[in-house]
Amino acid sequence: MARRDNKNTSMKDALSAFIQKNKLEKGMDKVDARDAWARLMGNGVNNYTTEIELRFDTLYVSLSSSVLREELSLGKSKIIRMINEELGKELVKKLVLR
């Protein structure tokens, strides 16, 4: 049976400890990257986004519009910087638009 701590902890600290103890950081990073893309790009881009996947340090984004894909490819470094700032850590190093 798990040992119980009698000290008071905040929900944030308890969840962080649970995530670290069970080695769930990579999965949480994938979800956070997906959410950051949705927040930063807005409805216009999200309507054409079909799939978002974070593998290692590369964010793969599938778009249904070739025109939008070309337009976003011109600002890849800015998008990477914005996503990393939103996440608060250097998680994405490369962006692949498909």
Order of alpha helices (4+ residues) and beta strands (2+ residues): alpha-alpha-beta-beta-alpha-alpha-beta
